[in-house]
Amino acid sequence: MKKADIGVAAYVLAAFVMLIVPINSGLLDVLLACNMAVAFTIMFGCMFAREALDMSYYPTMLLFTTIFRIALNVSSTRLILTTGDPGNVVRTFGEFVGGNDLIMGAIVFIILIIIQFMVINKGSERVAEVTARFTLDAMPGKQMAIDADLNTGAITDKQAKERRDKIQQEASFFGSMDGAVKYVKGDATAGLIITAVNIVGGILMGVLRQNMEVMAALEEYAVLTIGDGLVSQIPSLLISLSTGILVTKGSKDADFGSVLIKQLFGVPKTMYLVGAVLIGLGIVTPLNTLIFLSVGAMFIVVGRMMASTIETAQIESEASEEEMAVEEIRQPENVTSLLQVDPIELEFGYGIIPLADVNQGGDLLDRVVMIRRQIALELGTIVPIIRLRDNIQLNPNQYIIKIKGIQVSEGEILFDHYMAMNPGYVEEEITGIKTFEPSFHLPAVWITEGQRERAESLGYTVVDPPSIIATHLTEVIRQHIAELLSRQDVQNLIDNLKESNPSIVDELVPKMLGLGEVQKVLQNLLKEGISIRDLLTIFETMADYAPTTRDTDILTEYARQSLKRAISARYFPPNETTSVVTLDPKVEQEIMGSVKQTEQGAYLTLAPERTKAVMASVQAEVEKLESLGKNPIIITSPIVRMYFKRLTEDYFKDLIVVSYNEVETNVELQSVGMVSA
């Protein structure tokens, strides 16, 4: 055990020993002195703590000091009633602090009790209760603010975790303080009751055991009892004061003493007014003229000194700023910060700022957080931090989306308007400003708030501006998620998998495949919208086939076949026949015949006229499926799938190419055409 652990255990154990075992007056003096030292230590510790969490174990300290003080009360009571000699400390407090007078000691004791009960305890209890309630109520807002800062890049993941932990600690601390204040209040109550019991018990002991007169017994035992009460209530008062200081602490940016003095005496105008008032009172009223004139003059002198200090500080600050500006001009430009490229940026004009400003009721930051969560659930990868910036060079209602610093898409919204889109079956038109939905370029109409209810009743799909931007951003991220997956992201995914499945990671990386090869396979899957959330299955498949081939395209096909349950669930609804298009076997043979293998991978050498003919056939079949309201899906043999997809991806962005091995056996397909040339 550590020495600190032994010390704390001995402190608590001593309290229980004193409750049971009688101690002599000399040891009691030592323990009472230690009790006062602990009380002063706690008070000064609370005064100079920069924030409440610096004393996070304060509720536990309250509990320990309370039981120790009660144990001292019991021990001193035992000595007062049995021997009449509770030691030097108790007797000194009774005779010196109480003036060796029963009435004077009683008055001082009662005043201390009133101060502790009515002023410090009551105020501390109320502040602790309100602080605990406000801290708990503010937790959701603080969590959202942390997520917003994280998504805008203002803080890192580590800093966000530290802030969340601090919020949890604050909630626990102030919740505990709300209850711990009751210890101090109960301690003061117990001290008052023990004092009353001691006085009654002392009179009985003096009259019945020592044959003393009632007044003599009262005089003897009451002075000692009041001394005992004073010596216990003064540390209790210090602890109460410490509690009040801790729960009312307002700043953590500077020392307690410096801030207090600066806020109280740091305004020269205040010092002048106070000095003038005191001097006026000393001259006009019968008050002691010398005292009031001296104190008033002192305040005026202090005010002048503070004014001089402030003026000097301002001049030094201005000179320092000028020197820094000149020095900055002289220094060569620091271009390191300009080399950083943000993976994803959303820039918007000043008219869209209210949508991103939480203080104005905007929830765009919250939607960005939800986008990252949604992509993580759908595709199994972490979206990089999305940087939000206002750009005065854009039109007020315009926004642009950048990937790695390059603009890839843009849109424009009308603030305080809604976008209404016809899902295809609404016949009645609604008046408004015609436009196009930016994500899928569908025809739409801008309508006002007053038209929203009518448009929804007619069957229009109505969305607000933040939803438009969020949907557009989500689609852009989905389209570019493969290139956003960096080697570091892959390493993070591998580290996460290694925590639960270390054997497969140790077998595959880097013994069989390098980090870059694993990245390429995962990018191939994400490029076609296949989720990599089931990373264990993907890694096991690569480990099975990596000994025979390190071609990442072939490994991708094997991984897709292992994920056929997920692919089928994505493209082929259960209990429903899906219309698809097949690929002519002759076209398949022609494609395979044009594949050339090199050390850098395979590529197609299909003649341009043949490519054009195949694409024309694909175009006709895709239009046939779209006319039926179906997704454009083409089924091929496994060996041809990746080459055919590579052939068509530049012509048809949304074309889905699936091999027979990627379809579950219970899926029902209906061929409505064949690609031929």
N, C-alpha and C positions, 0 to 999 in steps of 0.2 A: 504493500500500500504506500501511497505517496504521503509525505509529511503533512501536506495540506488536508488530505482526507482524514488522517489521524487527528489533526487539530480540530476539525469540524465535528468529528464524532465525539471527541473528548468534551467539547463545549456543550453538546446536546446531552451527553451522558451525565455531565456534572449537574445539570438541572434536575434530572430524575433522582440522582443520589441525594441532592439537598432536600427533595420532597420527602425522603424516607429517613435518611441518616442525620442526626443532629451534628452540627459543626460548631466549633468554638468561635469566640468573638474575633480573634485575630485573623482566622481564615475568612470570616465574613467580611472584615474590613478590606482584605485583598480582593475578594470577589466583587464587592461593591465598587471599588476603584476600577476594576477591569470592566464592569458593566457601564460605568460612566465613560470610560475611554472608548468602548465600542460604540456608544451612542454618539459621541463627538465625531468619531471616524465616519460613521454612516452619514451624519449631517454634512460634514465637509465634502465627503465623496459625492453626495447628491448635488451640492452647490456647484462643484466644478466639473460634473459630468457634462459632456457636450450635448448629449441627447439621452432620452429616457432609456434607450436600449443599452447604454453603457452600464446601466445597473439592472440588467435583465433578471438577475436573481433576487431582486429586492423583495418580492413577496415572500420568498423562502427566508430571507434575512429577518423579515418582520415576525414570522412564525417562531424562529429560533430565539430571537431576542425577547419576545413576549414570554415564552415558557421559562426562559432563564430568569427574567425579572420576577415572575410570579414565584419561582422557586426561592429566590432571594427573600421575597416577602414572607414566605412560609418559614424560612430559617430564622429571619430576624424576629418574627412573631414568637417563635418557639423560645428564643433566648430572652426576649422581653418578659414573657409570662413565667418562665422557669427560674431565671437567674437575676433578672432585672439589669443585666449588663449586656446589651447587644453590640458593644464595641464602640470604638472611637468615632467612626464615621456617623453612625446613627445618632449618638449623643451630641456630637458637634453640630449636626444639622438641626437637632431639636433645640439646643441651647443658643447657638450662634445665629443660624438663619432665622430661627423662631424667636430670637431675642430672649431666650430662657424664660419666656412668659407664655402661659397657656393660651390666653386670649389672642396675643399677637401671633403666635405660631399657628393657631387655628385659622385666623384671618388670612395669613399668607397661604396656608394650605388650600383653603377654600377658593382663594383667588386663582391659584394655579389650576385647580380643578375646573373652574368656570372658563378660564382661558382655553384650556385643552378641549373641553366638551363643546362649548358654544361657538368658539372661533375656529380653531385650527382643525379639529376633527370633523366638524360639520362641513366646513368648506372643502377639505380634502376629499371627504366621502362623496360630496356632490360632484366635484370636478372629475374624480376617478370614474364615477358612474356615467357622466355625460361623455367623457373621453372614450370610454369603452364602447358606448353605443354608437358614437360618431365614427370610431375606427372601424367597427364591424360594418356599418352602413356604407362606408366609403370604399370597402374592399373591391367590389365589382368595378367601380369606376377607375380605381388605381390599376387593376389588372388590365382593363381595356387600354388605359394610357400607356402601359408598358408594351402591350402588343402593337399599339400604333407606332411608338418610338422604334420598336424592333423592325417593323415593316418599312419605315422610312429610312432606316439605316442610321438613325441617331445613336443607337446603342447596339452592342454585340449580343450574341446569344448568352455569353457568360454574364454580361452585365444584367441582362433581362432576368436570368436565373437568380442572381444576387438580389435584385429588387423584389422579385416574387417571394424569396425566402424572408426578406426583411418585412414585407407586408404581413406574412404569416406570423413572424416573431412579434410584431407590434400588436396584432390582434390577440395573440396569446398573452402578451405582457399586460396590456391594459385590461383584458378580461380578468386576469389574475389579480391585478391591482384593485379592481372593483370589489373583489371579495376580501383581499388582504387588509384593506383599510379597516374592516370590521375587527381585526385582531387588535389594532391600536385602541379602538373605541372600547372593546371589551376589556382590555388591559387597564384602562383608566377607571372603568366601572368597578373592576375587581379590586383595584387599589383603594377606592373609596369605601367599599364594603369591608375590606380587610381592616382598614383604619378604624371604622366604627366598631367592628368586632373586637379589635385589640383594646380599645378604650373600655368597653363593657367588661371584657375578660380581665383587664388589668385591675379595674375596681374590685371585681369579685375576688381575684387572687389576693389583693392587698387586704381587703376586709376579712375574708374567710380564712386565708392561710397565714397572713402575717399580722392579723389583729390591728390593722391600721384604721385610722379614721377615714370616712368616705372622701373628704376633701383632700386629705394627705395622699390617699391612694390615687385620686384623680390627678393631683398635681404631679406625682412621681411618674405614673404610667402614661398619662396623656402627653407629657412632654416627649418621652421616648417614642411613643406611638406616632406623634406628629413628625418627629425627626425621621422615623422609619418611612412615613408617607412621603415626606419631602425628598428623601434620598432615592426613592423609587419613582416618584412622579417627575422629577427633573429629567432623568434619562428618557422617561416615557414622553415627556414634552418635546425633547430633542428629536425623538423618532417621529412624532407627529409632524413636527416642523419639516423634517426630511421628506416625509411623504408628500406634504403640500408642495415643497420645492420641486420634487420630481415630477408630479403630475401636472404642474403649471409651467414647466420649462418650455420656453417658446422657440429658442434658437439653438442651433448646433454649429453655427459658423464662427463663433468667437467665444472667448472665455467669459464665464458668468460675471465676474467682477468688473471686467473692462466694459462689457455691454451695459451692465446696470449703471455704472458711474456715467458712462457716455450718454445714455438715454435720460438720466435724471439731471445731470449738471452740464450737458453738452450744448445747450442752446443759450447763447449770450443774452438774448432778449429776455428770457425767463429770469436769469440771474439779476439783470438790471431792475426788473419789476419787483422781484422779491426784496432786493436791497432797498429800493425806494419805499416800499410798504413798511418795512421794519423801521427805517429811519423816521418815517412819518409817525408811526405808533410811539416811538421813543420821544418825539418832540411834543406831539399833541396830547397824548394821554399821560396819566400819572405813572405809567410803567417805568421801570428802571432805565433812565436815559442812557447811562454809560453802556449797559449791556446791549440794548437794542441798537444804539448807534454803531457800536463796534461790530456786532454781527451783520448789520445792514451794509456797512462799509466793506466787510469781508466778502459778502456776496457780490458787490459791485466790482471789487478787484478781481475776483475769480471770473466774473463774466467778461471783463476786459482781457484777461489772460486767455480765456477760451476763444474770444474773437480773434485775438492775435494769432493763436495757434491755427485756427481754421483758415485765416488769410494766408499764412505761410504755407500750409498744406496745399491750398489751391494753386498758389504760384509754383510750388515744386511739382505738382501734378501736371500743370500745363507745360512746364519746361521739360518734364520727363516725356510727355506725349510728343512734343515737338522733336526732341532728340531721337525718340524711337522712330518717328516718321522719316526723319532725315537718314537715320541708319538703315531703315528698310529700303529707302531709295538707292542708297549706296551699294547695298548687297546685291549680288547676282540673283537673278530670278530663280526661285526654287520650283523647278518643274516636276519634281517627283510626284506631287499630289495630282498633277494634271494627267499623269500616265494611267491612273486608275480608270477602268471602264466598268460601269455598272451593268450587270447582266440584263436587268429589265428596268426600264424607266417609263413612267407615265407623266408626261408634261401637259399642263393645261393652262388656258388663259385665265385672266383675273376674274372673269365672270363665273368660273366653276369653283373658285376658292371656297365659297360657302359650303359646298358639298363635302369638302375635305376638312373643314374647320370644325372641330368638335364643339368649340365654344358657340358656334352659330347653329348647332344642331345637325351638322353634317355627319354622315355615317360611312363615307367612302373608305376611311381607314379600316373600319370594322369589316367592310366587305372585302377589302384586300386580304385581311387575315383569314376570312372564310374561303377565299380563293385558294390560298396555299393549303389549307386543310382539305378542301375538296379535291385538289389535284393529288395530294398525298394519298387520299383514300382511293381515288380512281386509278391512278397510274403507279402508285407505290414509290414515288420519288419525291424528294424535297425540292420545292421551287425556291430558287435563290431570293434574296431580299428584293422586294419591289420598291424602287425609289420613286417617290412622288415629289414633283417639283412644279412650281408655278413659273410660267414663261411669258413675260410681257410682250414678247415678239409675236406671239400667237394671237389670233382673233379672240375676243373675250370668251366665246362659247366653244372654242376649238380645243381639241386635245389630240396628242400624238403618242404613239406607243413605240418605244425603241428597244431593240434587242442588241445588246453589246455595243451600244452607242449609235446604232444605225436605225433610222426610222423605217418601220415595217408596215405601219398602218396608222390611220387617223380617223377622226370622226368629229361631229359637231352636234351639239345639243341646244335646246332652247330651255333656258331656266324657267321654272314655274310652269312648264308644259309637260304633257305626257305623250308618249308615242303609242299610237293605236295601229295594230296590224291585223289585217284580215286573214284568218286561218284558212280561207278558201271556200267556205260555205256561206258566208254572210253576203246577202244580195244588196242590202240597203247601204248606200254610201254615207259617210259622215263628213261634214265640212271641216276643213282644216288646211294646214300647210303641208303640201305633199313633200315627201322625203324618202330616203332609203335607210333601212336598218343597217348599221355599220358592220355587224358581225357576219351576217349571211347575205347582205345586200338585197333584202326583200323590200318590196314597196310598203310604205307606211305613211301615216298622217300625224302631224303634230296637232294635238288638241289641248284645250284649256281645262282647268280644274272642273269647271261647270259642266263640261261635256263628258267627263270621265264615266259617270254613272250610266248615262245613256249608251255610251259606246260599249260598256261591259254588258249591259242588258241585251244589246243587239248581237253579242257574240264576239266582238273584237277582243284581241289580246292587248291589254293596256299595261304599259310599264313606265316607271318613273326614270328620270335621268341617271341617278346613281346605278340603277339596275342595268341600264343600257351600257354604261361605261364598264361596269363589272363583268357583264356577259362578254363584251368585246374583248376585254383584257384576258378573260379566261380562255376564249377561243384562240387568241394569238399565242398564249402560253402553250396550249395544247399543240398547236402547229409547230412550235419551235422547241418543245421540251427536250427533244433528242440532242440538239446542239447545246442546250443549256446544261446537260449532264456532264460535268467535268470529272477529271480523274480523282480530284479530292472528294467529290460527291460519291463516286463509286467506292473510294476507300472508306468513307463514313458508313455506307451501306454494308460493306464487308465487315467492318468492325462491329456493327450492330448485329449482323448475323452470327458473328463469331462468339458472341456472348451466350447464345443458346445452342449453336451447332458448330463448335470449334473444329470437329474432325473433318467436315466437308471443306471448310475454308483452308485448313492446313494441307489437305490433299490437293486442292485445285490451284491455289494462289500462294506463291509464284511457281510451284513445282511444274505444273502442266501449262498454265497460261499466265501471261503477264497482266498487269493492271490495265494496260491499254487495250489488250485483246478482250478482256471482260467488258471494258467500257464500250467497245465497238458492238459487241453482241447486245448489250442492254440498249444502246442507242438504236440499233436496228429494230428492236422490238417496240420501243417507244415511238419510233418514226411512223409506224403503222397503227399506233394507238393501242398496242397490247400492254397491259399492266405488268410491271415487274415486281408487284407486291409479293408474289409467291417466289421470293428469291431463292428459297431452299430448293424448290423443284428445278429452277433454272440452273443452279449450280450443280445439282446432282446430274442433270442431263449433260452439261458440259464436261463434268468429270468422267462420265461414261464414254463420251465420244472423242474427247481431247487426245487420248493416246493414238487414235487413228488419223485425226486431221486437226490442224490448227487454223483452217480456213474459217474466219468468223462468220461469213455468209452461210456456210453449211451448218455451222454450230447453231446459228440463229434458227435455221429451219428445224433442226432437231428440237430446239427449245420450244418452238411454236407447236410442234406436234405433242410435246409433253404438256403443253398448256391448252390442249384442245377443249377441255371442259370449259375453261374461261372464254375461249374464242367462240365456242358454240353458244354459250350463254349470252355473249355480247351481240352476235349477229343473227342468231336463229332463235326466235321466241318459242318457248315450249308449247306443246299442244297446238301447233299451228304450222301449216305447210308454207315454206318459204320459197318464193320464186327466185330462180337464179339463172345465170347464163353459163354454158359450158364452153370449153375451148376445143376446137376441131383437132383430133389426133394428128392430122397432117401438119397443122400449124405448130403443134407441139414438137413434132419431129424436126420441122424446119428451124425452129428456135434453138433446139438442142444442138442441131448441126452447125449453127453459127456461133456457138460458144467457144471462145478461145481461152485456154488456161495460161496464166503467166505467174511469175513469182509474186507479183503484187496483187493477184486475184484474177477472177474471170471477167470477161467482157464480151459483148455481143458484136458480131460483124454482119448483122442482117443488112441486106441492101436497102437503100433509102426508099426505093419504090415499093418494096415488099413491106417495109415498116409503115409506109403511108397507107397501103391497102389494108393491113391488119388494123390500123387505128381507125380507118373508116368503118370497118365492120364493128369494132368495139363501140364506136360512136352510135351506130344504128341500134345495137342491142341495149346500150345504156339508156338511150331515149325511150326504147320500148318499155324498159323496167320503170323509168321515171313516170311515164304516162299512166302506169298502173299504180302509181303512188308507192313504189317499192324502192328499197335501197339498191344501188347498182353493185351486185355481187357476182363475181365470175369464179367458177370452180375449175381448178386445173389439177393435173397430176402433181405429186410432191416434188419431183425433180425439176419441173418446169416453173413452178410457182414464183420463185425469187427472180428468175430471169424475165418472166412475163411482167411481173410487178415493176421491175427496173425499166422495162421497155415502155410501160404506160404511165409511169408516175409524172413525167413532164407534161403529159397531155391531159390527164384526168386526176386531179388532186384528191377527189373523194372516192375514187374507185376502190372497192374492196376485193382483194384477190386472196382466195382461200384454197388450200389443197384438200384433197379428199381425206388425207390423214389427220386433218385438223377439225374434222366434223365428227361429233359423237354419233354412235350407231342409232340412237333413238330419234335423231333429227330427221324430219320429213322434208325433202326437197322436191321442187318441181321445176324442171328445165323449161324455160319459155323461149329459148333461142340458143344459137351457137355462133361463136366467133370463128369466121373462116375468111379466106382470102384467095 
